[in-house]
Amino acid sequence: MKDIKILCVGKIKEKYFREGIEYYVRQIKKKYPVEVVECADEATPDKASETEELQIKDKEGRKLLQKIKEEDYVIALCIDGVHNSSLRWRERMQKRARLVSGSMVFVIGGSLGLSDAVVRRANEKLSFSAMTFPHQMMRMILCEQIAGVFAE
């Protein structure tokens, strides 16, 4: 693995989330290059139809896919992804890191989730919980878990 990328839809507005994410990113950078890349989210109208929501996810998905290279190993955060204990996930990610030639890319969608195209591109789907979390919080949780795997 040459580096770690965290691709996200939207910006972090809350200072406390930004500070938490920055803390964990600094921990990861002690061992691996890491980059957080934000793609602009699309405005979702109130009471958007299912078709409108799909169009928004597709547009956001195209932005995310432009940031992914062919040799990258992509992990999409999805509610229907695989659940792991922290220990099991750490073992899997450390093993995977030795095998990946490109970047290890973690993808977090916007408020509507990830497009089907992004999920299809992913090498695996990961879920931290069956519960839904705000994507700002999920970004911080992901950074903490990555730090636990790659910063020690």
Secondary structure, 3 states (H helix, E strand, C coil): CCCEEEEEECCCCCHHHHHHHHHHHHHHHCCCCEEEEEECCCCCCCCCCHHHHHHHHHHHHHHHHCCCCCCCEEEEEEEEEECCCHHHHHHHHHHHHHHCCCCEEEEECECCECCHHHHHHCCEEECCCCCCCCHHHHHHHHHHHHHHHHCC
